[in-house]
């Protein structure tokens, strides 16, 4: 059993005085506001333990991920081990996931789930003729298509550098 503090004894004497003389007189004698006295009077059940300070810390955050959302994330990552962050977010959005991508990233960090975050490369848009360039996310894997694309990106970068040097 936790120990009885002096504040608890003080509140108990205040409650006994309130029972005998009323809140207004106790407020003047103890130099405490009526709201303070009514707060402790409502909490007081006759035991000194009811006058103990309680934590006001919330049990959970209002906007934290629910257990259903966390199990959905875990199941999708388990079923798709090579999935990227954006692909995972889009699949979750299709299943009524309402959170932002940064919230998903933080949840993954908290769950200690690592993903292939991928490399963003600009490529011509195949579906929309009005948009000239569109970001394409490529998973970091050791297959030939990715290696070839990385070599192309390196060649383009080298050509731009060479053009700058020739211009000087």
C-alpha positions as a printed Julia matrix, in Angstrom:
168×3 Matrix{Float64}:
   0.0     0.0     0.0
   1.41    3.41   -0.93
   2.17    5.75    1.91
  -0.17    8.49    3.07
   1.19   11.91    2.19
   0.73   15.13    4.14
  -1.35   16.53    1.3
  -3.77   13.64    1.7
  -4.03   14.29    5.44
  -4.61   17.99    4.72
  -7.4    17.15    2.26
  -8.95   14.74    4.77
  -9.04   17.45    7.45
 -10.54   19.81    4.86
 -13.26   17.25    4.01
 -14.11   16.73    7.69
 -14.39   20.51    8.14
 -16.61   20.72    5.04
 -18.95   18.06    6.47
 -19.36   20.04    9.7
 -19.34   23.66    8.5
 -20.01   23.74    4.75
 -18.03   24.66    1.66
 -18.12   28.46    1.97
 -16.72   28.52    5.51
 -14.09   25.88    4.62
 -13.11   27.96    1.6
 -12.44   30.98    3.8
 -10.65   29.05    6.57
  -8.39   26.93    4.34
  -7.92   29.7     1.77
  -8.93   27.4    -1.11
 -11.39   27.99   -3.91
 -14.84   26.44   -3.88
 -14.14   24.57   -7.09
 -11.09   22.95   -5.43
 -13.2    21.9    -2.44
 -16.05   20.57   -4.61
 -13.54   18.64   -6.73
 -12.18   16.78   -3.68
 -15.61   16.51   -2.06
 -16.94   14.65   -5.12
 -13.97   12.32   -5.07
 -14.0    11.71   -1.29
 -15.69    8.43   -0.31
 -14.75    8.4     3.36
 -11.31    6.84    2.93
  -8.06    8.75    2.88
  -6.96    6.76   -0.16
  -9.65    8.44   -2.29
  -7.83   11.76   -1.72
  -4.68   10.54   -3.5
  -3.49   12.44   -6.59
  -4.19   10.48   -9.77
  -2.35   10.67  -13.05
  -4.0    12.76  -15.74
  -1.97   11.09  -18.46
  -4.21    9.65  -21.21
  -4.25    5.91  -21.77
  -3.79    6.33  -25.51
  -3.41    9.07  -28.07
  -6.52   10.15  -29.91
  -5.08    9.62  -33.37
  -2.88    6.59  -32.77
  -3.17    3.6   -35.07
  -5.87    1.13  -34.08
  -5.13   -2.55  -33.6
  -7.02   -3.36  -36.82
  -4.85   -0.93  -38.8
  -1.64   -2.35  -37.31
  -2.65   -5.93  -38.1
  -3.58   -4.86  -41.65
  -0.13   -3.28  -42.08
   1.63   -6.34  -40.65
  -0.34   -8.72  -42.86
   0.31   -6.73  -46.05
   4.03   -6.52  -45.31
   4.15  -10.23  -44.46
   2.36  -11.19  -47.7
   4.41   -8.74  -49.82
   7.97   -8.76  -48.46
   9.4    -6.71  -51.36
   6.76   -3.99  -51.24
   7.8    -0.35  -51.17
   6.41    2.37  -48.96
   4.29    4.01  -51.67
   2.89    0.7   -52.9
   2.04   -0.32  -49.35
   0.3     3.01  -48.76
  -1.77    2.7   -51.95
  -2.83   -0.85  -51.04
  -3.79    0.31  -47.56
  -5.74    3.25  -49.05
  -7.72    0.74  -51.11
  -8.66   -0.94  -47.82
  -9.96    2.29  -46.19
  -6.71    3.35  -44.53
  -7.18    7.06  -43.77
  -3.75    8.08  -42.53
  -0.97    9.99  -44.26
   2.12    8.38  -45.69
   4.26    9.97  -42.96
   1.97    8.42  -40.33
   2.43    5.04  -42.02
   6.21    5.51  -42.05
   6.23    6.34  -38.33
   4.06    3.3   -37.57
   6.46    1.08  -39.54
   9.41    2.48  -37.59
   7.57    1.87  -34.31
   6.79   -1.71  -35.39
  10.45   -2.12  -36.49
   9.4    -3.16  -40.0
  11.93   -2.32  -42.7
  10.85   -1.77  -46.29
  12.55   -1.38  -49.64
  12.03    2.37  -49.87
  13.18    2.49  -53.47
  14.8     5.14  -55.63
  12.73    7.84  -57.28
  13.59    8.26  -60.96
  11.87   10.57  -63.44
  10.57    8.81  -66.55
   8.13    9.72  -69.35
   4.51    9.29  -68.36
   2.94    6.46  -70.29
  -0.65    6.97  -69.2
  -1.04   10.75  -69.27
   0.11   12.67  -72.37
  -0.35   16.03  -70.61
   2.31   15.3   -68.01
   5.86   15.23  -69.35
   7.6    13.55  -66.43
   6.24   11.38  -63.66
   8.07    9.86  -60.65
   8.61    6.13  -60.82
   9.59    4.16  -57.71
  11.9     1.24  -58.3
  12.61   -1.3   -55.6
  16.23   -1.83  -54.67
  16.87   -5.35  -55.89
  19.69   -7.08  -57.74
  17.91   -7.89  -60.98
  19.01   -6.93  -64.47
  16.26   -4.39  -65.18
  17.14   -2.27  -62.17
  20.86   -2.45  -62.9
  20.27   -1.38  -66.49
  18.09    1.53  -65.38
  20.68    2.67  -62.85
  23.34    2.58  -65.57
  21.13    4.76  -67.8
  20.62    7.25  -64.97
  24.39    7.35  -64.39
  25.03    7.94  -68.12
  22.49   10.78  -68.23
  24.08   12.34  -65.17
  27.56   12.01  -66.71
  26.32   13.55  -69.99
  24.9    16.55  -68.14
  28.21   17.04  -66.34
  30.1    16.78  -69.64
  27.77   19.36  -71.24
  28.47   21.77  -68.37
  32.23   21.27  -68.72
  32.1    21.78  -72.52
  30.12   24.99  -72.04
  32.94   26.42  -69.95
